[in-house]
Amino acid sequence: MSERATREETVDVVWSGSWVAERLGVALEGDGELQELLGLALRRNPKRAHLLVSNVLGKHVPQRPSVVHGAGFELGERVRALLGDREARRAVVLGYAETATGLGHAVADGLRDAPYLHSTRRPVAGVEQAGGFEEAHSHATSHLLLPEDRDLLAGGGTGADASVLVLVDDEFSTGNTVLNTIRALHALHPRERYVIVALVDMRSAGDRDRLAVFAAEIGARVDLVTRSTGTVALPDGVLERGQALVAEREAEQAIRAEGSAGAVEDTDSAPVTRVDLDWPAGVPDGGRHGFTPAHRAALEAALPAMADRIAAELGDAAGPAPRRVLVLGFEELMYAPLRLGTALEAALGADAEVRYSTTTRSPVLAVDDPGYAIRTRLVFPAHDDPADGPGDRYAYNVAGAGFDAVVAVVDSTADTPELHAPDGLLARLAEHTGHVLLTVLPSYVPATAAPTGVPGTPTPAPERQEPAVLPEPLRGPDFSSYAPEDVGWLLQDLSDTELEAPTEEREEAIQSGGAHYAESLPVEYQPSAEYQALFTAALEASAARIAHAVGTVTETVLAERGPRPVLVSLARAGTPVGVLMRRWAQHRHGLDLPHYAI
């Protein structure tokens, strides 16, 4: 029996939340389906250490595309039954970035005639913001609303013409995000009815009561449609213990990675093949700017031919036909890869097993245990343009999953040099599969942003430009007494320029107006033996306090800014602090943080 088959059989009988539950006392309490829908993992987050990992969302856990789309479609059908045909025809669906963009789109499919919009964290030049809100517990909190048709969210009012706003998120945990959204939009465009949709409702009793109070406060009806209901039981101190457990595991993993850094496997990376799908003209790649029933019809008609192109390319690959294929989406780009996945399931039939998931910006601890939801993770640099802040991105449960081929789907805005870099997503995928297919969808540009003024003008793939050749940072021992890896100096080398002058000469030149104080430096004499002894004594007396302060600020930076920050110190007084922070991160966490002095 293969390792993959053994692992999958084990997962079938072990709940993928048991590892966290046993160590932290976290428990899911609810209906019988809850543990089938959700696993548990841990993350480095100052507000919530645990993470509910959905098995049917298609974000962190590869799942059959038909199961993922079917879960959202069925919720949409339930919303339609709740509203009735007349009200359902006037419904507008709003999904949440990044995890619920595909789910919300599938809910709109289930409603059949509903237009769809999802929030986004990617600003788009020239597109006016129609609203926004904050998601307090998220890794990236700010959401933008950028509809091409600004009346899409304005169709409120009362009577026969009033529209219903359907808000879709993967989980309804406290309700804060959804209620904040309704409050903000209701202030601009009041309406009589809202429907909240989620795969799971995990609110406490207090949060449930708050929804009824909120509905009465705004004078609107607020309904809730979910697939499963329960609560998360969190013991006292779980946040601190969870953070400590994450730090401990990450330190162990860093040590193992350092120990295996010199080992080089004698394996060839998989080939990467670009596939042109002939995406239908004028159809948006997702719901960032809105997606209409007409767009839906055009996409449905084009999906079989696009899936056939992918299947043909998979069949042309060297070696046996792939039996296990992953369609991998990209952050907010969830729906288009999902539908390509459902079409590929139909195209390949029973001869192949198709799975679907997407990359994410959320850092989650990986533990290779059947009782843990995130078994493996791939780390690669952000390749969006503009990426919402620099840093790493992640693909979970892909490495070691036995995929014969991976179909990576991105939009043209994200087809950047970083995507194709030696440490980029494509290279990381090529390490763990036999064949990588890349398909790039044209990024939809609203009429307000398109240079031609034509709605749906695709953003051309960015031109591949060679990066500007910049001078290398100055480093020791030639420039400074620090080790070369401790700091790179982003300064101009003026060592051949005579800058120092005795204090008397500098004062005279400055007072006579012949020079500015910044144009010269006082002479720096070599410290005497007595001076050095005084310095050593002071250092010994304060070393413990300095170490504690350095550790505190470094741990704060890692917690607030993620595991791969770039340290930039102000020369000269800030530079030793940057060096010490870098060394702390290296020795405590195995991180090799870049550090520059400016």
Phi, psi and omega per residue, in radians:
M1 nan 2.421 -3.092
S2 -1.280 2.770 3.094
E3 -1.055 -0.698 -3.114
R4 -1.136 -0.762 -3.138
A5 -1.099 -0.729 3.099
T6 -1.046 -0.756 -3.120
R7 -1.114 -0.769 -3.087
E8 -1.156 -0.663 3.103
E9 -1.152 -0.633 3.115
T10 -1.140 -0.740 -3.136
V11 -1.068 -0.581 -3.109
D12 -1.101 -0.489 -3.047
V13 -1.908 -0.116 3.140
V14 -2.026 2.226 3.106
W15 -1.175 2.298 -3.080
S16 -1.349 0.317 3.004
G17 -2.104 0.020 -3.028
S18 -1.182 -0.572 -3.122
W19 -1.077 -0.814 3.118
V20 -1.213 -0.745 -3.106
A21 -1.041 -0.733 -3.102
E22 -1.200 -0.584 -3.054
R23 -1.576 -0.508 -3.076
L24 -2.056 -0.113 -3.137
G25 1.328 0.257 3.092
V26 -1.313 2.381 -3.106
A27 -2.372 2.471 2.984
L28 -1.699 2.167 -3.130
E29 -2.091 2.098 -3.117
G30 3.039 -2.722 -3.065
D31 -1.229 2.998 -3.018
G32 -1.152 -0.368 -3.093
E33 -1.481 -0.200 -2.949
L34 -1.037 -0.787 -3.119
Q35 -1.261 -0.360 3.025
E36 -1.287 -0.562 -3.109
L37 -1.447 -0.557 -2.962
L38 -2.213 2.456 2.875
G39 -2.027 -3.078 -3.129
L40 -2.243 2.543 3.028
A41 -2.537 3.067 -3.141
L42 -2.122 2.631 -3.125
R43 -2.494 2.799 3.069
R44 -1.512 1.669 -3.086
N45 -2.532 2.205 -3.075
P46 -1.256 -0.156 -3.066
K47 -1.910 -0.498 -3.100
R48 -2.708 1.953 -3.043
A49 -1.347 -0.632 -3.079
H50 -1.474 2.733 3.109
L51 -2.325 2.196 3.010
L52 -1.387 2.105 -3.061
V53 -1.891 2.013 -3.095
S54 -1.380 2.418 3.082
N55 -1.600 -0.074 -3.099
V56 -2.187 0.085 -3.102
L57 -1.483 -0.507 -3.110
G58 1.395 0.464 3.122
K59 -1.803 -1.125 -3.071
H60 -1.702 -0.463 -3.058
V61 -2.028 2.006 3.097
P62 -0.995 2.288 -3.084
Q63 -2.435 2.784 3.078
R64 -1.050 2.295 -3.109
P65 -0.997 -0.658 -3.137
S66 -1.119 -0.581 3.099
V67 -1.211 -0.753 -3.124
V68 -1.118 -0.888 -3.128
H69 -1.142 -0.680 -3.132
G70 -1.089 -0.608 3.135
A71 -1.097 -0.776 3.113
G72 -1.261 -0.700 -3.124
F73 -1.053 -0.730 -3.130
E74 -1.142 -0.648 3.072
L75 -1.131 -0.684 3.092
G76 -1.094 -0.684 3.087
E77 -1.110 -0.645 3.108
R78 -1.188 -0.648 3.068
V79 -1.118 -0.729 3.121
R80 -1.057 -0.742 3.106
A81 -1.127 -0.657 3.124
L82 -1.137 -0.763 -3.057
L83 -1.407 -0.538 -2.968
G84 1.500 2.748 -3.016
D85 -1.056 -0.669 -3.050
R86 -1.166 -0.842 3.137
E87 -1.255 -0.584 -3.125
A88 -1.101 -0.561 3.132
R89 -1.197 -0.296 -3.138
R90 -1.872 0.221 -3.115
A91 -1.403 2.540 3.004
V92 -2.135 2.288 -3.067
V93 -1.835 2.310 3.107
L94 -2.121 2.075 3.097
G95 -1.816 2.878 -3.047
Y96 -1.924 2.319 3.039
A97 -1.406 2.564 -0.018
E98 -1.768 -0.338 -2.933
T99 -1.285 -0.441 -3.012
A100 -1.836 0.212 -3.117
T101 -1.127 -0.726 3.109
G102 -1.286 -0.695 3.121
L103 -1.075 -0.811 3.137
G104 -1.065 -0.682 3.126
H105 -1.138 -0.682 3.105
A106 -1.172 -0.624 3.056
V107 -1.084 -0.754 3.092
A108 -1.071 -0.638 3.064
D109 -1.055 -0.739 3.141
G110 -1.144 -0.483 3.058
L111 -1.390 -0.224 3.016
R112 1.327 -1.014 -3.020
D113 -1.903 0.237 -3.017
A114 -1.531 2.299 2.960
P115 -1.244 2.744 -3.020
Y116 -2.319 2.505 3.055
L117 -2.488 2.460 2.996
H118 -2.171 2.646 3.058
S119 -1.181 2.854 -3.093
T120 -2.538 2.727 3.020
R121 -1.913 0.100 3.119
R122 -1.781 1.936 3.045
P123 -1.173 2.527 -3.134
V124 -2.158 2.074 -3.084
A125 -1.016 2.322 3.069
G126 1.530 -0.123 3.140
V127 -1.761 2.111 -3.092
E128 -1.309 2.382 -3.126
Q129 -1.322 2.252 3.131
A130 -1.685 -0.040 -3.128
G131 2.844 3.131 3.121
G132 -3.106 2.926 -3.136
F133 -2.830 3.005 -3.106
E134 -1.993 2.539 3.069
E135 -2.053 1.719 -2.869
A136 -1.053 -0.709 -3.015
H137 -1.551 -0.036 -3.029
S138 -1.347 2.798 3.055
H139 -1.167 -0.665 3.052
A140 -2.168 2.029 -2.806
T141 -1.615 -0.492 -2.972
S142 -1.501 2.266 3.086
H143 -2.001 2.435 3.065
L144 -1.984 2.576 3.019
L145 -2.002 2.035 -2.995
L146 -2.235 1.017 -3.119
P147 -1.242 2.478 3.026
E148 -1.171 -0.748 3.086
D149 -1.677 1.837 -3.062
R150 -1.194 -0.258 3.075
D151 -1.391 -0.132 -3.091
L152 -1.036 -0.706 -3.136
L153 -1.676 0.001 -3.051
A154 -1.784 0.117 -3.059
G155 -1.475 0.831 -3.136
G156 -1.503 -2.290 3.125
G157 1.541 -2.850 -3.088
T158 -2.292 2.919 3.055
G159 1.461 -2.764 -2.993
A160 -1.169 -0.411 -3.095
D161 -1.649 -0.003 -3.081
A162 -1.222 2.402 3.095
S163 -1.707 2.781 3.089
V164 -1.859 2.286 3.084
L165 -1.695 2.123 -3.140
V166 -1.851 2.030 -3.082
L167 -1.845 2.229 -3.003
V168 -2.117 2.197 3.019
D169 -2.351 2.821 -3.089
D170 -1.240 -0.627 3.102
E171 -2.437 2.587 3.086
F172 -1.922 1.588 -2.976
S173 -1.597 -1.004 3.042
T174 -1.989 -0.412 -3.088
G175 1.588 -0.093 -3.044
N176 -1.048 -0.832 -3.064
T177 -1.070 -0.847 -3.104
V178 -1.143 -0.753 -3.128
L179 -1.163 -0.638 3.071
N180 -1.103 -0.680 3.121
T181 -1.132 -0.841 3.140
I182 -1.053 -0.754 -3.120
R183 -1.063 -0.758 -3.117
A184 -1.173 -0.782 -3.114
L185 -1.285 -0.585 -3.140
H186 -1.170 -0.564 3.104
A187 -1.159 -0.543 3.133
L188 -1.511 -0.761 -3.049
H189 -2.436 1.469 -3.118
P190 -1.064 2.523 3.056
R191 -2.501 2.946 -3.012
E192 -1.529 -0.361 -2.970
R193 -2.572 2.438 3.050
Y194 -2.304 2.591 3.038
V195 -2.227 2.231 3.102
I196 -1.798 2.266 -3.088
V197 -2.158 2.362 3.085
A198 -2.662 2.679 3.045
L199 -1.138 -0.741 -3.127
V200 -2.343 2.460 3.039
D201 -1.837 1.877 -3.063
M202 -1.976 0.458 -3.095
R203 -1.285 2.670 3.007
S204 -1.365 2.972 3.127
A205 -1.062 -0.670 3.128
G206 -1.119 -0.699 3.128
D207 -1.197 -0.578 3.098
R208 -1.136 -0.733 3.105
D209 -1.123 -0.589 -3.099
R210 -1.137 -0.551 3.126
L211 -1.126 -0.744 3.131
A212 -1.132 -0.703 3.107
V213 -1.117 -0.712 -3.129
F214 -1.112 -0.764 -3.139
A215 -1.063 -0.729 3.108
A216 -1.162 -0.617 -3.123
E217 -1.101 -0.721 -3.102
I218 -1.624 -0.099 3.111
G219 1.225 0.643 -3.133
A220 -2.341 2.779 3.048
R221 -1.523 2.287 3.125
V222 -2.189 1.954 3.122
D223 -1.769 2.808 -3.127
L224 -2.291 2.246 3.093
V225 -2.173 2.094 3.133
T226 -2.388 2.796 3.092
R227 -1.491 -0.650 -3.084
S228 -2.519 2.711 -3.054
T229 -2.306 2.472 3.083
G230 -3.080 -2.947 3.079
T231 -2.431 2.805 3.049
V232 -1.861 2.086 3.093
A233 -1.561 2.068 -3.096
L234 -2.043 2.044 3.107
P235 -1.233 2.856 3.106
D236 -1.042 2.453 3.086
G237 1.319 0.196 -3.060
V238 -1.166 -0.572 -3.136
L239 -1.108 -0.858 -3.113
E240 -1.143 -0.740 3.141
R241 -1.191 -0.616 3.082
G242 -1.142 -0.748 3.119
Q243 -1.109 -0.711 3.129
A244 -1.131 -0.683 3.141
L245 -1.167 -0.690 3.089
V246 -1.087 -0.810 3.141
A247 -1.066 -0.718 -3.136
E248 -1.123 -0.802 -3.118
R249 -1.172 -0.720 3.136
E250 -1.128 -0.645 3.097
A251 -1.125 -0.741 3.107
E252 -1.091 -0.752 -3.138
Q253 -1.148 -0.639 3.114
A254 -1.134 -0.697 3.121
I255 -1.125 -0.753 3.117
R256 -1.123 -0.702 3.132
A257 -1.131 -0.683 3.115
E258 -1.142 -0.654 -3.137
G259 -1.217 -0.471 -3.127
S260 -1.768 0.136 -3.067
A261 -1.091 -0.551 -3.093
G262 -1.456 -0.224 -3.108
A263 -1.362 2.216 3.138
V264 -2.056 2.083 3.125
E265 -1.364 2.416 -3.124
D266 -1.551 1.196 3.136
T267 -2.301 2.595 3.099
D268 -1.579 2.458 3.068
S269 -1.276 2.640 -3.126
A270 -1.193 2.630 3.074
P271 -1.219 2.663 3.082
V272 -2.007 2.131 -3.085
T273 -2.079 2.254 3.098
R274 -1.523 2.317 -3.106
V275 -2.084 2.169 3.078
D276 -1.561 2.054 -3.066
L277 -1.566 -0.198 -3.026
D278 1.016 0.992 3.142
W279 -1.000 2.397 -3.064
P280 -1.090 2.307 -3.093
A281 -1.076 2.400 3.071
G282 1.440 -0.127 3.138
V283 -1.577 2.131 3.140
P284 -1.092 2.642 3.098
D285 -1.314 -0.161 3.115
G286 -3.058 -2.850 -3.064
G287 -1.774 0.332 -3.096
R288 -1.027 -0.649 -3.131
H289 -2.012 0.173 -3.141
G290 1.924 2.573 -3.115
F291 -2.506 2.066 -2.993
T292 -1.715 2.919 3.038
P293 -1.011 -0.580 3.088
A294 -1.147 -0.710 3.061
H295 -1.052 -0.724 -3.110
R296 -1.077 -0.774 -3.123
A297 -1.111 -0.731 3.137
A298 -1.130 -0.711 3.141
L299 -1.164 -0.778 -3.131
E300 -1.010 -0.688 -3.131
A301 -1.183 -0.530 -3.066
A302 -1.565 -0.304 -3.016
L303 -1.047 -0.803 -3.098
P304 -1.006 -0.756 -3.122
A305 -1.153 -0.675 3.123
M306 -1.154 -0.697 3.097
A307 -1.127 -0.644 3.117
D308 -1.112 -0.635 3.117
R309 -1.126 -0.729 3.102
I310 -1.125 -0.802 -3.126
A311 -1.065 -0.698 3.131
A312 -1.119 -0.696 3.134
E313 -1.188 -0.651 3.081
L314 -1.128 -0.659 3.127
G315 -1.233 -0.461 3.136
D316 -1.418 -0.199 -3.108
A317 -1.109 2.579 3.118
A318 -1.127 2.554 3.123
G319 1.591 -3.076 -3.112
P320 -1.140 2.699 3.123
A321 -1.064 2.399 -3.099
P322 -1.156 2.367 3.122
R323 -1.691 -0.433 -3.050
R324 -2.283 1.987 -2.995
V325 -2.145 2.361 3.051
L326 -1.918 2.235 2.949
V327 -1.706 2.025 -3.019
L328 -1.919 2.004 3.064
G329 -1.450 -3.032 -2.977
F330 -2.387 1.836 3.055
E331 0.834 -1.934 -3.109
E332 -1.298 -0.334 -3.116
L333 -1.395 1.437 -3.062
M334 -1.906 -0.692 -2.978
Y335 -1.237 -0.840 -3.114
A336 -1.030 -0.848 3.064
P337 -1.063 -0.606 3.121
L338 -1.098 -0.800 -3.129
R339 -1.238 -0.584 2.999
L340 -1.074 -0.634 3.114
G341 -1.161 -0.752 3.113
T342 -1.116 -0.669 3.115
A343 -1.207 -0.618 3.126
L344 -1.206 -0.600 3.035
E345 -0.977 -0.800 -3.127
A346 -1.189 -0.665 -3.095
A347 -1.199 -0.693 -3.083
L348 -1.495 -0.429 3.113
G349 1.145 -2.692 -3.054
A350 -1.287 -0.133 -3.109
D351 -1.311 -0.229 -3.102
A352 -2.429 2.746 3.091
E353 -1.964 2.045 -3.096
V354 -1.828 2.324 3.059
R355 -2.178 2.829 -3.079
Y356 -2.467 2.378 2.967
S357 -2.765 -3.137 3.132
T358 -2.407 2.842 3.028
T359 -1.337 2.939 -3.071
T360 -2.658 2.782 3.068
R361 -1.628 -0.049 -3.038
S362 -1.514 2.098 3.103
P363 -1.369 2.154 -3.124
V364 -2.261 2.438 3.079
L365 -1.161 2.358 3.059
A366 -1.805 2.329 3.090
V367 -2.373 2.089 -3.084
D368 -1.410 1.373 -3.122
D369 -2.495 2.383 -3.130
P370 -1.019 -0.411 -3.130
G371 -1.583 0.263 -3.113
Y372 -2.237 2.410 -2.957
A373 -1.313 -0.474 -3.109
I374 -1.952 1.694 -3.032
R375 -1.380 -0.719 -3.114
T376 -2.455 2.819 3.048
R377 -2.531 2.502 2.984
L378 -1.831 2.386 -3.120
V379 -2.038 2.347 -3.125
F380 -2.681 2.764 -3.101
P381 -1.258 2.630 3.085
A382 -1.015 2.440 -3.125
H383 -2.237 0.192 3.037
D384 -1.273 2.776 -3.134
D385 -2.465 1.754 0.078
P386 -1.495 2.403 2.998
A387 -1.156 2.460 -3.125
D388 -1.350 1.286 -3.081
G389 1.570 2.475 3.116
P390 -1.232 2.966 3.075
G391 2.357 -2.972 -3.072
D392 -1.590 2.733 2.972
R393 -2.199 2.919 -2.924
Y394 -2.435 2.603 2.955
A395 -2.252 2.137 -3.014
Y396 -1.833 2.571 3.060
N397 1.016 0.526 3.062
V398 -1.767 -0.883 3.093
A399 -1.068 2.336 3.093
G400 1.351 0.074 -3.093
A401 -1.547 -0.054 3.053
G402 1.342 0.518 3.118
F403 -1.367 2.247 3.108
D404 -1.322 -0.494 3.129
A405 -2.620 2.601 3.071
V406 -2.186 2.241 3.067
V407 -1.792 1.832 -3.130
A408 -1.565 2.222 -3.098
V409 -2.062 2.096 3.083
V410 -2.292 2.931 3.001
D411 -1.660 2.914 -3.017
S412 -1.133 -0.482 3.107
T413 -1.129 -0.470 -3.111
A414 -1.730 0.067 3.092
D415 -1.491 1.259 -3.001
T416 -1.907 2.932 3.068
P417 -0.985 -0.546 3.139
E418 -1.105 -0.590 3.112
L419 -1.093 -0.611 -3.060
H420 -1.735 0.106 -3.087
A421 -1.178 2.831 3.137
P422 -1.037 -0.459 3.092
D423 -1.899 0.251 -3.091
G424 -1.377 3.123 -3.065
L425 -1.005 -0.800 -3.070
L426 -1.101 -0.708 3.127
A427 -1.159 -0.686 3.136
R428 -1.156 -0.702 3.096
L429 -1.119 -0.687 -3.092
A430 -1.101 -0.353 3.112
E431 -1.303 -0.269 -2.956
H432 -2.234 0.256 3.116
T433 -2.646 2.958 -3.115
G434 -1.487 -0.394 -3.077
H435 -2.736 2.349 3.084
V436 -2.016 2.168 3.009
L437 -1.832 2.364 3.079
L438 -2.010 2.179 3.017
T439 -2.165 2.297 -3.049
V440 -1.978 2.090 3.126
L441 -1.602 2.466 3.124
P442 -1.174 2.190 3.126
S443 -1.169 2.170 -3.111
Y444 -1.263 2.371 3.128
V445 -2.117 2.120 3.115
P446 -1.091 2.842 -3.130
A447 -1.031 -0.569 -3.114
T448 -1.186 -0.337 -3.094
A449 -1.961 -0.298 -3.073
A450 -1.264 2.318 3.128
P451 -1.027 -0.567 -3.119
T452 -1.499 -0.165 -3.093
G453 1.301 0.216 -3.121
V454 -1.727 2.130 3.129
P455 -1.020 2.440 3.080
G456 1.445 0.143 3.086
T457 -1.061 2.080 -3.089
P458 -1.256 2.507 3.028
T459 -1.246 2.170 3.129
P460 -1.132 2.595 3.087
A461 -1.023 2.346 -3.101
P462 -1.026 2.433 3.115
E463 -1.129 2.413 3.091
R464 -1.334 1.896 -3.136
Q465 -1.972 2.451 3.065
E466 -1.195 2.348 3.129
P467 -1.089 2.577 3.113
A468 -1.077 2.455 3.141
V469 -1.471 1.945 -3.136
L470 -1.821 2.637 3.097
P471 -1.126 2.531 3.106
E472 -1.185 2.549 3.071
P473 -1.054 2.600 3.047
L474 -1.291 2.471 -3.095
R475 -2.484 2.786 3.042
G476 -1.278 2.879 0.048
P477 -1.464 -0.103 -3.139
D478 -1.195 -0.624 -3.123
F479 -2.208 1.629 3.114
S480 1.759 2.848 -3.118
S481 -1.626 -0.033 3.115
Y482 -1.350 2.662 3.053
A483 -1.083 2.564 -3.051
P484 -1.030 -0.557 -3.117
E485 -1.386 -0.248 -3.089
D486 -1.293 -0.617 -3.075
V487 -2.829 2.447 2.969
G488 -1.924 2.302 -3.045
W489 -1.648 2.033 3.101
L490 -1.610 1.130 -3.078
L491 -2.282 2.841 3.033
Q492 -1.486 2.302 -3.115
D493 -1.372 1.890 3.123
L494 -1.948 0.453 -3.072
S495 -1.144 -0.368 3.110
D496 -1.571 0.004 -3.130
T497 -1.754 2.363 -3.129
E498 -1.422 1.871 -3.068
L499 -1.955 -0.487 -3.049
E500 -1.388 2.524 3.088
A501 -2.626 2.605 3.079
P502 -1.007 2.639 -3.083
T503 -0.995 -0.712 -3.103
E504 -1.067 -0.781 -3.129
E505 -1.139 -0.688 -3.133
R506 -1.128 -0.783 -3.123
E507 -1.083 -0.742 -3.109
E508 -1.124 -0.750 -3.124
A509 -1.162 -0.667 -3.127
I510 -1.203 -0.795 -3.085
Q511 -1.191 -0.496 3.131
S512 -1.477 -0.010 -3.135
G513 1.388 0.158 -3.091
G514 -1.505 -0.164 -3.129
A515 -2.761 2.831 3.067
H516 -1.811 2.637 -3.058
Y517 -1.108 -0.425 -3.119
A518 -1.426 -0.047 -3.075
E519 -1.584 -0.031 3.110
S520 -2.642 2.929 -3.129
L521 -2.178 2.588 3.027
P522 -1.182 2.691 3.130
V523 -1.152 2.273 3.089
E524 -1.769 1.940 -3.128
Y525 -1.525 2.683 3.057
Q526 -1.148 2.325 -3.125
P527 -1.157 2.529 3.116
S528 -1.301 2.992 3.109
A529 -1.103 -0.682 3.124
E530 -1.112 -0.732 3.139
Y531 -1.081 -0.763 -3.138
Q532 -1.161 -0.626 3.086
A533 -1.126 -0.694 3.108
L534 -1.128 -0.743 3.115
F535 -1.073 -0.784 -3.123
T536 -1.083 -0.733 3.130
A537 -1.123 -0.744 3.126
A538 -1.124 -0.677 -3.141
L539 -1.134 -0.766 3.135
E540 -1.098 -0.653 -3.119
A541 -1.218 -0.519 -3.036
S542 -1.896 0.025 -3.008
A543 -1.028 -0.760 -3.103
A544 -1.121 -0.749 3.130
R545 -1.148 -0.694 3.114
I546 -1.119 -0.760 -3.138
A547 -1.079 -0.743 3.139
H548 -1.105 -0.755 -3.138
A549 -1.141 -0.764 3.124
V550 -1.078 -0.774 3.127
G551 -1.082 -0.727 -3.128
T552 -1.104 -0.842 -3.089
V553 -1.216 -0.607 3.130
T554 -1.178 -0.787 3.121
E555 -1.104 -0.621 3.097
T556 -1.132 -0.765 3.117
V557 -1.069 -0.787 -3.121
L558 -1.133 -0.642 -3.139
A559 -1.251 -0.692 -3.045
E560 -1.527 -0.482 -3.027
R561 -2.082 0.199 3.068
G562 1.515 3.030 -2.996
P563 -1.422 -0.021 -3.086
R564 -2.305 0.943 3.098
P565 -1.307 2.798 3.001
V566 -1.845 2.195 -3.128
L567 -1.554 2.274 3.105
V568 -2.254 2.048 -3.110
S569 -1.906 2.723 3.073
L570 -1.575 2.089 3.134
A571 -1.254 2.417 0.079
R572 -1.871 -0.462 -2.992
A573 -1.155 -0.543 -3.126
G574 -1.392 -0.287 -3.012
T575 -1.146 -0.776 3.100
P576 -1.088 -0.526 3.074
V577 -1.157 -0.755 3.091
G578 -1.072 -0.691 3.115
V579 -1.092 -0.772 -3.133
L580 -1.166 -0.678 3.096
M581 -1.098 -0.710 3.124
R582 -1.091 -0.746 -3.132
R583 -1.184 -0.616 3.102
W584 -1.089 -0.857 -3.123
A585 -1.082 -0.586 -3.125
Q586 -1.246 -0.807 -3.046
H587 -1.395 -0.571 -3.109
R588 -1.516 -0.562 -3.012
H589 -2.191 -0.026 -3.122
G590 1.208 0.387 -3.114
L591 -1.658 2.380 3.110
D592 -1.853 1.423 -3.028
L593 -1.397 2.316 3.021
P594 -1.189 2.502 -3.114
H595 -2.431 2.230 3.140
Y596 -2.260 2.551 3.052
A597 -1.876 2.367 -3.121
I598 -2.190 nan nan
